[in-house]
Amino acid sequence: MDIWIADWMIRLLGCYALVGALFAVPFVTVGAAKLDPRSAGSGFGFRVMIFPGAAALWPWLLLRWVHHCKR
């Protein structure tokens, strides 16, 4: 039973990471500039640096992005 739980936890973590990576691509190209106008003129290096954080924090950033678009 313990292996079954560990297997599902790894699968859930993998799904979370996959969704995060898929979210991070549009976020670093469009969303970051909408949430923080100072990042609008940033280059490729900045976007590469924020990609892992955007992928890890995707639920919170998605909520902020959606809330920002409603204004």
N, CA, C and O atoms as a GROMACS GRO file, in nm:
protein
  284
    1MET      N    1   0.082  -0.120   0.000
    1MET     CA    2   0.000   0.000   0.000
    1MET      C    3   0.086   0.126   0.000
    1MET      O    4   0.048   0.226  -0.061
    2ASP      N    5   0.200   0.124   0.066
    2ASP     CA    6   0.286   0.241   0.071
    2ASP      C    7   0.341   0.276  -0.067
    2ASP      O    8   0.355   0.394  -0.100
    3ILE      N    9   0.373   0.176  -0.146
    3ILE     CA   10   0.425   0.202  -0.280
    3ILE      C   11   0.316   0.264  -0.367
    3ILE      O   12   0.345   0.349  -0.451
    4TRP      N   13   0.194   0.223  -0.349
    4TRP     CA   14   0.081   0.278  -0.424
    4TRP      C   15   0.066   0.427  -0.394
    4TRP      O   16   0.045   0.507  -0.484
    5ILE      N   17   0.076   0.463  -0.266
    5ILE     CA   18   0.064   0.604  -0.228
    5ILE      C   19   0.180   0.685  -0.286
    5ILE      O   20   0.159   0.793  -0.339
    6ALA      N   21   0.300   0.633  -0.275
    6ALA     CA   22   0.417   0.703  -0.328
    6ALA      C   23   0.406   0.718  -0.480
    6ALA      O   24   0.442   0.822  -0.535
    7ASP      N   25   0.357   0.616  -0.546
    7ASP     CA   26   0.342   0.621  -0.691
    7ASP      C   27   0.244   0.732  -0.731
    7ASP      O   28   0.272   0.808  -0.824
    8TRP      N   29   0.132   0.742  -0.661
    8TRP     CA   30   0.034   0.846  -0.694
    8TRP      C   31   0.083   0.986  -0.658
    8TRP      O   32   0.051   1.083  -0.726
    9MET      N   33   0.161   0.996  -0.551
    9MET     CA   34   0.217   1.126  -0.516
    9MET      C   35   0.315   1.174  -0.622
    9MET      O   36   0.318   1.292  -0.656
   10ILE      N   37   0.395   1.083  -0.675
   10ILE     CA   38   0.489   1.118  -0.782
   10ILE      C   39   0.413   1.155  -0.909
   10ILE      O   40   0.452   1.249  -0.979
   11ARG      N   41   0.306   1.084  -0.938
   11ARG     CA   42   0.225   1.118  -1.055
   11ARG      C   43   0.160   1.255  -1.041
   11ARG      O   44   0.158   1.333  -1.136
   12LEU      N   45   0.107   1.284  -0.924
   12LEU     CA   46   0.046   1.415  -0.900
   12LEU      C   47   0.149   1.527  -0.910
   12LEU      O   48   0.121   1.633  -0.965
   13LEU      N   49   0.267   1.503  -0.855
   13LEU     CA   50   0.374   1.603  -0.865
   13LEU      C   51   0.414   1.624  -1.011
   13LEU      O   52   0.441   1.737  -1.052
   14GLY      N   53   0.420   1.518  -1.087
   14GLY     CA   54   0.451   1.529  -1.230
   14GLY      C   55   0.345   1.607  -1.306
   14GLY      O   56   0.378   1.689  -1.392
   15CYS      N   57   0.219   1.582  -1.275
   15CYS     CA   58   0.111   1.658  -1.339
   15CYS      C   59   0.117   1.805  -1.301
   15CYS      O   60   0.097   1.892  -1.386
   16TYR      N   61   0.145   1.834  -1.175
   16TYR     CA   62   0.158   1.971  -1.128
   16TYR      C   63   0.272   2.042  -1.203
   16TYR      O   64   0.257   2.156  -1.246
   17ALA      N   65   0.384   1.972  -1.218
   17ALA     CA   66   0.499   2.030  -1.289
   17ALA      C   67   0.468   2.051  -1.437
   17ALA      O   68   0.509   2.152  -1.495
   18LEU      N   69   0.398   1.958  -1.498
   18LEU     CA   70   0.362   1.971  -1.639
   18LEU      C   71   0.269   2.089  -1.661
   18LEU      O   72   0.290   2.168  -1.753
   19VAL      N   73   0.166   2.101  -1.580
   19VAL     CA   74   0.074   2.214  -1.591
   19VAL      C   75   0.148   2.344  -1.564
   19VAL      O   76   0.125   2.444  -1.631
   20GLY      N   77   0.238   2.342  -1.466
   20GLY     CA   78   0.317   2.461  -1.436
   20GLY      C   79   0.405   2.503  -1.552
   20GLY      O   80   0.415   2.622  -1.581
   21ALA      N   81   0.468   2.409  -1.618
   21ALA     CA   82   0.553   2.442  -1.733
   21ALA      C   83   0.469   2.494  -1.849
   21ALA      O   84   0.510   2.587  -1.918
   22LEU      N   85   0.353   2.435  -1.870
   22LEU     CA   86   0.265   2.483  -1.976
   22LEU      C   87   0.211   2.622  -1.945
   22LEU      O   88   0.192   2.702  -2.037
   23PHE      N   89   0.186   2.651  -1.820
   23PHE     CA   90   0.140   2.785  -1.780
   23PHE      C   91   0.253   2.887  -1.789
   23PHE      O   92   0.229   3.001  -1.830
   24ALA      N   93   0.373   2.848  -1.753
   24ALA     CA   94   0.485   2.941  -1.746
   24ALA      C   95   0.521   3.001  -1.882
   24ALA      O   96   0.566   3.115  -1.888
   25VAL      N   97   0.502   2.927  -1.989
   25VAL     CA   98   0.538   2.979  -2.122
   25VAL      C   99   0.458   3.105  -2.156
   25VAL      O  100   0.520   3.207  -2.186
   26PRO      N  101   0.325   3.103  -2.153
   26PRO     CA  102   0.255   3.228  -2.182
   26PRO      C  103   0.271   3.333  -2.071
   26PRO      O  104   0.264   3.453  -2.098
   27PHE      N  105   0.293   3.287  -1.949
   27PHE     CA  106   0.308   3.385  -1.842
   27PHE      C  107   0.435   3.467  -1.858
   27PHE      O  108   0.432   3.589  -1.843
   28VAL      N  109   0.546   3.402  -1.888
   28VAL     CA  110   0.670   3.479  -1.899
   28VAL      C  111   0.673   3.564  -2.025
   28VAL      O  112   0.746   3.662  -2.031
   29THR      N  113   0.596   3.527  -2.126
   29THR     CA  114   0.595   3.607  -2.249
   29THR      C  115   0.495   3.721  -2.244
   29THR      O  116   0.520   3.827  -2.301
   30VAL      N  117   0.380   3.702  -2.177
   30VAL     CA  118   0.274   3.803  -2.176
   30VAL      C  119   0.236   3.845  -2.035
   30VAL      O  120   0.231   3.964  -2.005
   31GLY      N  121   0.210   3.750  -1.949
   31GLY     CA  122   0.151   3.777  -1.819
   31GLY      C  123   0.238   3.856  -1.724
   31GLY      O  124   0.188   3.939  -1.649
   32ALA      N  125   0.367   3.833  -1.725
   32ALA     CA  126   0.456   3.904  -1.632
   32ALA      C  127   0.451   4.053  -1.659
   32ALA      O  128   0.451   4.133  -1.565
   33ALA      N  129   0.448   4.092  -1.784
   33ALA     CA  130   0.444   4.235  -1.818
   33ALA      C  131   0.310   4.298  -1.779
   33ALA      O  132   0.304   4.417  -1.748
   34LYS      N  133   0.204   4.219  -1.779
   34LYS     CA  134   0.074   4.274  -1.739
   34LYS      C  135   0.066   4.292  -1.588
   34LYS      O  136   0.007   4.389  -1.541
   35LEU      N  137   0.125   4.199  -1.512
   35LEU     CA  138   0.122   4.211  -1.367
   35LEU      C  139   0.223   4.311  -1.315
   35LEU      O  140   0.199   4.378  -1.215
   36ASP      N  141   0.336   4.322  -1.382
   36ASP     CA  142   0.440   4.416  -1.340
   36ASP      C  143   0.491   4.490  -1.463
   36ASP      O  144   0.572   4.437  -1.539
   37PRO      N  145   0.444   4.612  -1.484
   37PRO     CA  146   0.483   4.687  -1.604
   37PRO      C  147   0.634   4.711  -1.615
   37PRO      O  148   0.684   4.733  -1.726
   38ARG      N  149   0.707   4.706  -1.504
   38ARG     CA  150   0.852   4.725  -1.510
   38ARG      C  151   0.922   4.610  -1.582
   38ARG      O  152   1.035   4.626  -1.628
   39SER      N  153   0.858   4.496  -1.593
   39SER     CA  154   0.919   4.382  -1.661
   39SER      C  155   0.884   4.379  -1.810
   39SER      O  156   0.922   4.285  -1.881
   40ALA      N  157   0.814   4.481  -1.859
   40ALA     CA  158   0.769   4.480  -1.999
   40ALA      C  159   0.886   4.482  -2.096
   40ALA      O  160   0.880   4.414  -2.199
   41GLY      N  161   0.991   4.554  -2.068
   41GLY     CA  162   1.103   4.561  -2.161
   41GLY      C  163   1.215   4.466  -2.129
   41GLY      O  164   1.327   4.483  -2.177
   42SER      N  165   1.187   4.366  -2.050
   42SER     CA  166   1.292   4.274  -2.009
   42SER      C  167   1.332   4.181  -2.123
   42SER      O  168   1.255   4.158  -2.217
   43GLY      N  169   1.451   4.131  -2.113
   43GLY     CA  170   1.504   4.046  -2.218
   43GLY      C  171   1.483   3.898  -2.192
   43GLY      O  172   1.414   3.857  -2.098
   44PHE      N  173   1.545   3.820  -2.277
   44PHE     CA  174   1.533   3.675  -2.272
   44PHE      C  175   1.588   3.619  -2.141
   44PHE      O  176   1.530   3.526  -2.085
   45GLY      N  177   1.697   3.673  -2.093
   45GLY     CA  178   1.759   3.624  -1.969
   45GLY      C  179   1.667   3.637  -1.849
   45GLY      O  180   1.660   3.546  -1.766
   46PHE      N  181   1.596   3.748  -1.840
   46PHE     CA  182   1.501   3.766  -1.730
   46PHE      C  183   1.390   3.664  -1.739
   46PHE      O  184   1.349   3.607  -1.637
   47ARG      N  185   1.341   3.640  -1.857
   47ARG     CA  186   1.231   3.544  -1.873
   47ARG      C  187   1.275   3.402  -1.840
   47ARG      O  188   1.198   3.324  -1.784
   48VAL      N  189   1.398   3.368  -1.874
   48VAL     CA  190   1.452   3.236  -1.837
   48VAL      C  191   1.464   3.225  -1.685
   48VAL      O  192   1.439   3.119  -1.629
   49MET      N  193   1.502   3.335  -1.620
   49MET     CA  194   1.518   3.331  -1.474
   49MET      C  195   1.385   3.316  -1.402
   49MET      O  196   1.379   3.250  -1.298
   50ILE      N  197   1.277   3.377  -1.453
   50ILE     CA  198   1.150   3.367  -1.381
   50ILE      C  199   1.068   3.244  -1.420
   50ILE      O  200   0.967   3.214  -1.357
   51PHE      N  201   1.111   3.174  -1.524
   51PHE     CA  202   1.036   3.055  -1.568
   51PHE      C  203   1.018   2.950  -1.458
   51PHE      O  204   0.906   2.905  -1.437
   52PRO      N  205   1.124   2.910  -1.386
   52PRO     CA  206   1.102   2.807  -1.282
   52PRO      C  207   1.008   2.853  -1.171
   52PRO      O  208   0.927   2.774  -1.123
   53GLY      N  209   1.019   2.978  -1.132
   53GLY     CA  210   0.930   3.029  -1.028
   53GLY      C  211   0.786   3.035  -1.075
   53GLY      O  212   0.694   3.004  -0.999
   54ALA      N  213   0.766   3.074  -1.201
   54ALA     CA  214   0.631   3.079  -1.257
   54ALA      C  215   0.572   2.938  -1.268
   54ALA      O  216   0.453   2.918  -1.245
   55ALA      N  217   0.655   2.842  -1.302
   55ALA     CA  218   0.608   2.704  -1.311
   55ALA      C  219   0.573   2.648  -1.173
   55ALA      O  220   0.477   2.573  -1.159
   56ALA      N  221   0.650   2.685  -1.073
   56ALA     CA  222   0.625   2.633  -0.938
   56ALA      C  223   0.506   2.702  -0.871
   56ALA      O  224   0.431   2.638  -0.797
   57LEU      N  225   0.488   2.831  -0.898
   57LEU     CA  226   0.383   2.908  -0.832
   57LEU      C  227   0.264   2.935  -0.923
   57LEU      O  228   0.194   3.035  -0.906
   58TRP      N  229   0.241   2.848  -1.019
   58TRP     CA  230   0.140   2.874  -1.121
   58TRP      C  231  -0.002   2.895  -1.068
   58TRP      O  232  -0.073   2.978  -1.124
   59PRO      N  233  -0.048   2.825  -0.963
   59PRO     CA  234  -0.187   2.853  -0.920
   59PRO      C  235  -0.204   2.996  -0.870
   59PRO      O  236  -0.302   3.063  -0.903
   60TRP      N  237  -0.109   3.042  -0.790
   60TRP     CA  238  -0.116   3.178  -0.735
   60TRP      C  239  -0.102   3.282  -0.845
   60TRP      O  240  -0.176   3.380  -0.847
   61LEU      N  241  -0.008   3.262  -0.938
   61LEU     CA  242   0.010   3.357  -1.047
   61LEU      C  243  -0.110   3.358  -1.142
   61LEU      O  244  -0.146   3.463  -1.194
   62LEU      N  245  -0.171   3.244  -1.163
   62LEU     CA  246  -0.290   3.238  -1.248
   62LEU      C  247  -0.403   3.318  -1.186
   62LEU      O  248  -0.472   3.393  -1.255
   63LEU      N  249  -0.423   3.304  -1.055
   63LEU     CA  250  -0.527   3.381  -0.987
   63LEU      C  251  -0.500   3.530  -0.996
   63LEU      O  252  -0.592   3.609  -1.019
   64ARG      N  253  -0.375   3.571  -0.977
   64ARG     CA  254  -0.341   3.713  -0.986
   64ARG      C  255  -0.362   3.765  -1.127
   64ARG      O  256  -0.412   3.876  -1.146
   65TRP      N  257  -0.324   3.686  -1.227
   65TRP     CA  258  -0.337   3.727  -1.367
   65TRP      C  259  -0.485   3.743  -1.402
   65TRP      O  260  -0.524   3.842  -1.465
   66VAL      N  261  -0.567   3.647  -1.362
   66VAL     CA  262  -0.711   3.654  -1.391
   66VAL      C  263  -0.774   3.772  -1.318
   66VAL      O  264  -0.855   3.845  -1.376
   67HIS      N  265  -0.736   3.791  -1.193
   67HIS     CA  266  -0.790   3.903  -1.117
   67HIS      C  267  -0.748   4.037  -1.179
   67HIS      O  268  -0.826   4.132  -1.181
   68HIS      N  269  -0.626   4.044  -1.228
   68HIS     CA  270  -0.577   4.167  -1.291
   68HIS      C  271  -0.650   4.194  -1.422
   68HIS      O  272  -0.676   4.310  -1.454
   69CYS      N  273  -0.685   4.092  -1.496
   69CYS     CA  274  -0.754   4.110  -1.624
   69CYS      C  275  -0.899   4.156  -1.603
   69CYS      O  276  -0.957   4.220  -1.692
   70LYS      N  277  -0.957   4.126  -1.488
   70LYS     CA  278  -1.095   4.168  -1.461
   70LYS      C  279  -1.105   4.317  -1.435
   70LYS      O  280  -1.212   4.376  -1.451
   71ARG      N  281  -0.994   4.380  -1.396
   71ARG     CA  282  -0.998   4.525  -1.368
   71ARG      C  283  -0.999   4.606  -1.494
   71ARG      O  284  -1.002   4.729  -1.488
   0.00000   0.00000   0.00000
